[in-house]
């Protein structure tokens, strides 16, 4: 703090407005780190961005808007940041903002859009900033966890970037601990989940990182894992130690969900569902709906959760909700056998009809092969087909696109993995 005070005083005496702006920008970071006042940090970054533009410090404006988007989690702030980075020619900041956009797409229930951004811009950011590799791999792991793809998530979390010096920094440690906790929760390893998520919350509490960091956002999973291992008092303690959610939409929803899980009841259930909807976080809404079915015996909530999980490509979460429905003796939600296909599934179907293999489709759409294979499997199931050539014929028959259909001897044997 003393060094920053001296630098700010020197800039003021020299009437160096640019140097004074940079000193004030770094002071916002330091004040937030020491005090943890998120609302004040958001307001300060917003003011700094406006000042930088007025002063013509274009790279500073781009950086301030990056910080603002990180802390606010607001789509408008993100878009403004991308425009500022373009004006400044700040390619690295623009790539980082696109990676952040991918994470925001995931939180809002669009895993394909998230993966496309992470694959496309993450590879560029990784080349330009090797220190960003753990962050990019972690975000891709979160996409896999959203979908319930445990093996790809495990590979990313334990890959080469996890062993780098950058991964050992406090920032990356907090997010990685959260992702490892989510993976353990998905696998039913509740003791491991509580250990990892507890570390994530504690690191975040003392570090005050940005609004999309994993720790507080995954607080409900930590509370759930503790309760499932009979550690009720520790669940309450974790909830009490978690950072204040004020002004952060995803954290507010996470706290509401954790409070409901800790003390199940109609009022807290309603508050949790409302908070998840208001935050625009459908995955959490599906988790809350599943818990309402399990803990309060609400089949309608579980059925809605199962349908929502399917809609957002969260297969494991949909399966959990369906299992609760079965235990309640309720029928699974009925869906039309022949669709409707999602917009992304239609896009994949068109490329299948064009004759592209799964690796070629993955390269075209900036998706992983596992994601494309999952889409092909969903298309086949929804349409009641068993071969890729049937998808091609269906596309042509619907008039979605007219392609030169090509049969393949391998289609009948393994239509999904081609």
Buried (B, 14 or more C-beta within 10 A) or exposed (E): EEEBEEBBEEBEEEEEBEBBBBBBBBBBBEBBEEEBBBEBBBBBBBBBBEBBBEBEBBBBBBBBBBBBBBBBBBBEBBBBBBBBBBEBEBEBBBBBBBBBBBBBBBBBBBBBBBBBBBBBBBEBBBEEBEBBBBBBBBBBBBBBBBBBBBEBBBBBBBBEBBEBEBBEEEBBBBBBBBBBBBBBBBEEBBEBBBBBBBBBBBBBBEBBBBBBBBBBBBBBBBBBBBBBBEBEEBBBEBBEEBBBBEBBBBBBBBBBBBBBBBEBEEEBBBBBBBBBBEBBBBBBBBBBBBBBBBBBEBBEBBBBBBBBBBEBBBBBBBBBBBBBBEEBEBEBBEEEEEEEBBEBBBBBBBBBBBBBBBEBBBBBBBBBBBBBBBBBBBBBEBBEBEBBBBBBBBBBEEEBBEBEBEEBEEBEEEBBBB
